[in-house]
Amino acid sequence: MKNEKKYLFDDPKNVKRVLHILYGCCALLLILDFVIHRHVMHSWENLWGFYPLYGFVGCVILVVVATWMRTFLMRDEDYYENTEMNNSANTNNEKLANKLTSETGDHHVDD
């Protein structure tokens, strides 16, 4: 196993470096929030931490809605493995292709 390829994030020091860069960017953005003047449309946008809170609430709502949608959008594990359904669908596709060929003819535009 000495010839095993080593990737960038296999070294824990590199992971810590990336996290420190991320934390530094977050701190910089927090400081800039106090310095930069924002042109707001609503008064609640002036509240400290409005945008992070808004983003967090939006993500939570997105996860809750996705979990709810999963109840009626989810299919069985063998949904695509059902051979009877696939065979009937293939037969229907062949019938449709034959019908289109008979209606439009067997020739190409360039012929």
N, C-alpha and C positions, 0 to 999 in steps of 0.2 A: 504494500500500500504506500510505499514511499514515492511512487510516480503519480500519485493522485493529484489532480489539478487543484490549485488553491485559488479561490475566488476572493474578490475584494471584501465582502462582508463576512467571510469566514473568520477573520481576525476581529476579536471583540474590541480592540482599540479603534478600528475603523468605524464600528457601529457607534461607539461613544463619541467619536469625532462628528459624525453626522447628526447625532442627537444634540451635541453642543452647538452646532451650526443652526439647527432648528430652533433651539431655545434662544440663541442670540437674535435670530430674525424675529421671533415673537416679542422679545424685549424691545427691539428697535421699533417695531410697529406700535407697541404700547406707548413708547415715548413719543413717537411721531403723532399719535392720536391727540396728545396734549398740545403739540406745537402747530400742527397744520390746521388751517381754518377750512372747515367743510361748509359747503353750500347745501343746507338742508331744506327739505320741503315740509317736513312735519316737526313739531316741537319735540316729540319723543326721540328723534334722531340725535338730539343734543345730549341725551342721557349717556353717562359713562358706561361703556361696554354694551351699547345697544346692538351693534352689528355682530359681535360674537354670540350674544344671547339669541339674536334673531336667526343666525345660522344654525346654532345648536337646536333651537326649537324646530326649525325647518327640517333638519336631518331626522329628528325624533319622529316628527309627523310623517316623513317619507318612509321610515322603517315601519311604523305602525300601519300605514296604508298598504305597503307592500306585503306585510304579514297577513292582512285582511284579504288582499287580492289573491294571495296564494291559495286560500281555501277553495276558490272556484276556478282558478286557472291551472292548478296543478293536475297533471295527468298521472296515470298509473305507470309503474316502472317498466312494464312491458308494452307500453303504448305503441311503440314503433316496431315491436317484434311480433305483433299479431299478424300471422300470415294470411288468415282469411280476409281480413280487412284490406291488407296490402294487395292481395290477389284480385279482389273485386275492384279496387281502385285502379289497378293496372288494366283490367279489362275495360273499365269505363274510359280510361285515357286512350286505349287503343281504338275504341268505338268512336270517340271524339276525333281522333286523328284521321281515321278512315272517312268520317263524315266531312271533315274539312277538306281532305284531299279530293273527295268526289265532287264537292261543291266548287272548289277553285281549280280543279284540273290538275294534271300531273306535269304541267310544263312550267318553266321558269320564264321570267320576264325577258331574259336575253336570248331565249331559244327562238 
